[in-house]
Amino acid sequence: MTSGMNILSQGLFIATSIMLSSCDWGEFESVLITPHYSIFYDRNFADRFSLPKDKSVDLGNNYLKAVAIGIQKVNGSYTCDIHIYYDTSIKLYTPNKQDVFLNRQHQEYFFAREMNDSDYKYSDKQSLENTGRAYFRSKSLKTIKTGTSSTVGYSSYKKDFLPGLNMASFNIGCSFLDAEHGAAELWVQKEGLVDYKLINEDPLNIKNKESNYRFDVPLGLLQTVKPMIDRINKLSIDQSSSAVSLQFGEKE
């Protein structure tokens, strides 16, 4: 787990430094430079890490200190994550009941070809326990046509990332980060709820609100990555069209 801890310990520095650096937007859109992080933070976070105070925003509650969107290219595909930095006074569901969690790397899936029955059962159990513990949805969501929603899974988690500060990351399909529908929110299940699963809630109407914490994802944050998301979506469509034309091309 040492490598996982190293990756997590670098996350805050990367998130803050990349967002604050200058960026050639023309090159950004054309070649999709990754990894890319955009971050919004509150006044206390700015004071603590000597960040520009005029860039700080109200994140809607006292326990959310910063929220970021990260985009990376992994094995030829683009992946998007939502990162939250929050006060340790609140307790979220913990993947595998561990203080440190890092989702296995993509290349490890090759080992699945050689897994025995016992390994399969263990892997399936871990997946089942950690799936459906968080929701991403547009604040405008009233029908499926007025916003986007998706269950999201943990990609990493670090308890006591820094004194009084936890961090958690959630993997989401890049297409769901749609600024066209306005601000969004991330719902995360609270710690210790054995028989409750957020995924069983209707995303249009979450009834058991007391079983979850809600974190705002500001519209401004979504807008900072919109050019990249639009480009990724266009590439996905182009690649899909190309695959179809090859598969169903005319016979000679």
C-alpha positions in Angstrom: 0.0 0.0 0.0 3.1 2.3 0.1 2.7 3.3 -3.5 -1.0 4.1 -2.9 -0.1 6.3 0.0 2.5 8.2 -2.1 0.0 8.8 -4.8 -2.6 10.1 -2.3 -0.1 12.3 -0.5 0.8 14.1 -3.7 -2.8 14.7 -4.7 -3.4 18.0 -2.9 -0.1 19.5 -4.2 -1.0 18.5 -7.8 -4.6 19.8 -7.5 -3.6 23.2 -6.3 -0.5 23.8 -8.4 -2.0 22.8 -11.7 -5.1 24.8 -11.3 -3.2 27.9 -10.5 -0.7 27.7 -13.3 -1.3 29.4 -16.7 -2.8 27.3 -19.5 -2.8 27.6 -23.3 -6.5 26.8 -23.9 -6.0 26.3 -27.6 -3.4 23.6 -26.9 -5.5 22.3 -24.0 -8.5 21.6 -26.2 -6.6 20.2 -29.2 -4.2 17.7 -27.4 -6.0 17.2 -24.1 -3.1 17.6 -21.8 -3.4 15.3 -18.7 -3.4 14.8 -15.8 -5.5 17.9 -15.4 -7.0 19.1 -12.1 -9.3 22.0 -11.4 -10.1 22.9 -7.8 -12.5 25.2 -5.9 -11.7 25.8 -2.2 -13.1 27.8 0.8 -11.5 30.6 2.7 -10.1 28.4 5.5 -8.5 26.1 2.9 -6.9 29.2 1.2 -5.5 30.4 4.6 -4.1 27.0 5.4 -2.3 26.4 2.2 -1.5 30.0 1.3 -3.7 30.0 -1.8 -5.1 33.2 -3.3 -8.0 34.3 -1.0 -9.8 36.1 -3.8 -10.2 32.7 -5.5 -11.9 31.2 -2.5 -15.7 30.4 -2.7 -18.5 29.4 -0.4 -18.9 25.6 -0.8 -22.2 25.4 0.9 -21.3 23.8 4.2 -18.6 24.0 6.9 -17.2 20.6 6.5 -16.4 20.6 2.8 -13.0 22.5 2.4 -12.3 21.9 -1.3 -13.7 20.0 -4.3 -11.8 19.2 -7.5 -12.2 17.5 -10.8 -9.3 15.4 -12.2 -9.0 14.1 -15.8 -6.4 11.5 -16.9 -5.7 9.4 -19.9 -5.3 5.8 -18.9 -4.7 3.0 -21.4 -5.9 5.1 -24.3 -9.1 6.3 -22.6 -9.9 9.4 -20.5 -11.1 8.9 -16.9 -12.6 11.6 -14.7 -12.7 11.7 -10.9 -14.3 14.0 -8.3 -12.0 14.7 -5.3 -13.3 16.1 -2.0 -11.3 17.4 0.9 -13.4 17.5 4.0 -13.3 17.9 7.8 -12.6 14.7 9.8 -15.6 15.6 12.1 -17.9 13.9 9.6 -17.7 10.2 8.9 -18.3 8.8 5.4 -18.7 5.2 4.3 -15.2 3.8 4.3 -14.2 1.4 1.4 -13.3 -2.0 2.9 -13.3 -0.4 6.4 -9.7 0.8 5.7 -8.1 4.1 6.6 -6.4 4.1 3.2 -8.0 2.8 0.0 -6.7 2.9 -3.6 -8.6 1.2 -6.4 -6.5 -1.4 -8.2 -4.8 -0.2 -11.4 -6.2 -1.0 -14.8 -3.4 -3.4 -15.7 -4.2 -5.6 -12.7 -7.4 -6.7 -14.5 -5.3 -9.0 -16.7 -4.8 -11.2 -13.6 -8.6 -11.9 -13.7 -7.9 -14.5 -16.4 -6.0 -16.7 -13.9 -8.2 -16.1 -10.8 -9.5 -19.2 -9.0 -12.9 -19.6 -7.6 -11.8 -18.3 -4.2 -10.3 -15.2 -5.7 -13.4 -14.5 -7.8 -15.6 -14.8 -4.7 -13.4 -12.4 -2.8 -13.2 -9.9 -5.7 -17.0 -10.0 -6.2 -17.6 -9.4 -2.5 -15.4 -6.4 -2.4 -17.0 -5.0 -5.5 -20.5 -5.6 -4.2 -19.7 -4.0 -0.8 -18.2 -0.8 -2.3 -20.6 -0.2 -5.2 -23.5 2.2 -5.0 -22.3 4.2 -1.9 -22.3 7.6 -3.7 -24.4 9.5 -6.2 -23.5 12.3 -8.6 -26.5 14.3 -9.8 -27.4 17.7 -11.3 -29.2 20.0 -8.9 -31.7 20.7 -11.7 -32.6 17.0 -11.8 -36.4 16.7 -11.8 -36.7 14.3 -14.7 -34.1 12.3 -16.7 -34.1 15.1 -19.3 -33.4 18.0 -16.9 -30.0 16.8 -15.7 -27.6 14.0 -15.3 -27.2 11.4 -12.5 -24.9 8.5 -12.0 -23.9 6.2 -9.2 -20.1 6.6 -8.6 -17.5 4.4 -6.9 -14.6 5.2 -4.8 -11.3 5.4 -6.6 -9.3 6.4 -3.5 -9.8 7.4 0.1 -7.4 8.6 2.8 -8.3 9.2 6.4 -6.3 11.9 8.1 -4.8 13.0 4.8 -3.6 15.9 6.8 -4.4 16.9 10.4 -8.2 17.3 10.6 -8.6 16.7 6.8 -9.8 13.6 5.0 -9.9 13.1 1.2 -12.0 10.9 -1.0 -12.1 10.4 -4.8 -14.9 9.0 -6.9 -14.6 7.8 -10.5 -17.3 9.1 -12.8 -17.9 8.8 -16.6 -16.6 12.1 -18.1 -19.9 12.6 -20.0 -21.8 13.1 -16.8 -19.8 16.2 -15.9 -22.2 18.3 -18.0 -22.1 22.1 -17.2 -25.1 22.6 -19.4 -27.4 21.5 -16.6 -25.9 23.8 -14.0 -24.4 23.1 -10.6 -24.4 19.5 -9.3 -24.1 17.6 -6.0 -22.3 14.6 -4.7 -24.2 12.4 -2.2 -22.1 10.1 -0.1 -23.3 7.5 2.3 -22.5 7.9 6.0 -20.4 5.5 8.0 -21.8 2.4 9.7 -25.0 1.9 7.7 -25.0 -1.9 7.0 -28.4 -2.5 5.6 -28.7 0.8 3.7 -27.4 1.5 0.3 -27.6 4.8 -1.5 -27.9 3.1 -4.9 -31.3 1.8 -3.8 -32.6 5.4 -3.6 -34.4 7.1 -6.5 -31.9 9.7 -7.8 -34.8 12.0 -8.6 -36.0 11.9 -5.0 -33.6 10.8 -2.3 -35.9 10.1 0.7 -33.4 9.0 3.3 -31.4 12.2 3.3 -30.3 11.8 6.9 -28.3 8.7 5.8 -26.0 10.7 3.5 -23.9 13.8 3.3 -24.4 16.1 0.4 -21.4 18.0 -1.2 -22.0 20.8 -3.7 -20.2 20.7 -7.0 -20.2 24.3 -8.2 -21.2 25.3 -11.7 -17.9 27.2 -12.0 -15.9 24.1 -11.4 -17.8 22.2 -14.1 -17.3 25.1 -16.5 -13.5 25.0 -16.0 -13.4 21.5 -17.5 -16.2 21.9 -20.0 -13.8 22.5 -23.0 -12.0 19.3 -22.2 -15.2 17.3 -21.5 -16.7 18.5 -24.8 -13.5 17.4 -26.6 -13.5 14.0 -24.9 -17.2 13.4 -25.8 -16.5 14.4 -29.4 -13.5 12.0 -29.6 -15.7 9.2 -28.1 -18.4 9.8 -30.8 -15.7 9.9 -33.6 -14.1 6.7 -32.4 -17.5 5.0 -32.1 -18.5 6.1 -35.6 -15.2 4.8 -36.9 -15.6 1.5 -35.2 -19.1 1.1 -36.7 -18.0 2.0 -40.2 -15.3 -0.6 -40.0 -17.5 -3.3 -38.6 -20.4 -2.7 -41.1 -18.4 -1.5 -44.1 -19.5 -2.6 -47.6 -18.3 -6.0 -48.8 -15.9 -6.1 -51.8 
